[in-house]
Amino acid sequence: IQSLKNETEQKMTELNRSGEDKLQSTIKQYQSQLQETIERYESQLENTSSQYEEKLNATSDELTQKNAKLLNELQQTQKSHQAVINRIRGLSS
């Protein structure tokens, strides 16, 4: 009986070790997969951020050009209006 008991305990110890080894292996595998997923998402986020930054800069440049054009048109309109005002003043004096 003692021999059978010892043999059973030894088998259980071996099974526990085997189970622990498999568990550790599975944990390492999941950690590796998780790390790969994190790195992939970080890379995608970086790429997306870069794309939005480029679009934002292009939009900013475009708006700056449009503002400069509108300011120029406004200045030309003001000059034209001032010329008309000056002409009217000249006629009325």
C-alpha positions in Angstrom: 0.0 0.0 0.0 2.8 2.4 0.9 4.5 1.7 -2.4 1.2 2.4 -4.3 0.8 5.6 -2.2 4.3 6.8 -3.0 3.8 6.0 -6.7 0.5 7.9 -6.7 2.1 10.9 -5.0 5.0 10.8 -7.5 2.6 10.7 -10.5 0.5 13.6 -9.0 3.7 15.6 -8.5 4.7 14.9 -12.1 1.3 15.9 -13.4 1.3 19.1 -11.4 4.7 20.0 -12.8 3.5 19.2 -16.3 0.4 21.3 -15.8 2.4 24.2 -14.4 4.8 24.0 -17.3 2.0 24.0 -19.8 0.3 26.9 -17.9 3.6 28.9 -17.9 4.0 28.2 -21.6 0.5 29.3 -22.3 0.9 32.5 -20.3 4.2 33.3 -22.2 2.4 32.7 -25.5 -0.5 35.1 -24.5 1.9 37.7 -23.3 3.8 37.6 -26.6 0.6 37.8 -28.6 -0.6 40.7 -26.4 2.7 42.6 -26.9 2.5 42.1 -30.7 -1.1 43.4 -30.7 0.0 46.5 -28.6 2.9 47.2 -30.9 0.6 46.9 -34.0 -2.0 49.3 -32.5 0.7 51.7 -31.5 2.1 51.7 -35.0 -1.3 52.2 -36.5 -2.0 55.0 -34.1 1.3 56.7 -35.0 0.5 56.4 -38.7 -3.0 57.7 -38.3 -1.7 60.6 -36.2 0.9 61.5 -38.9 -1.8 61.4 -41.6 -4.1 63.7 -39.7 -1.2 66.0 -38.9 -0.3 66.2 -42.6 -4.0 66.9 -43.5 -4.2 69.5 -40.8 -1.0 71.3 -42.0 -2.3 71.2 -45.6 -5.6 72.6 -44.5 -3.9 75.3 -42.5 -1.7 76.3 -45.4 -4.7 76.4 -47.7 -6.6 78.6 -45.3 -3.6 80.9 -44.9 -3.5 81.3 -48.7 -7.3 82.0 -48.9 -7.1 84.5 -46.0 -4.2 86.3 -47.8 -6.3 86.4 -51.0 -9.4 87.7 -49.2 -7.3 90.3 -47.4 -5.9 91.5 -50.7 -9.4 91.7 -52.2 -10.6 93.6 -49.2 -7.7 96.1 -49.5 -8.4 96.6 -53.2 -12.1 97.1 -52.4 -11.3 99.7 -49.7 -9.0 101.5 -52.2 -11.7 101.6 -54.8 -14.3 102.8 -52.3 -11.9 105.5 -51.0 -11.3 106.6 -54.6 -15.0 106.9 -55.2 -15.4 108.9 -51.9 -12.5 111.2 -52.9 -14.1 111.7 -56.3 -17.5 112.6 -54.7 -15.8 115.0 -52.3 -14.0 116.6 -55.2 -17.2 117.1 -57.1 -19.1 118.5 -54.1 -16.5 121.1 -53.3 
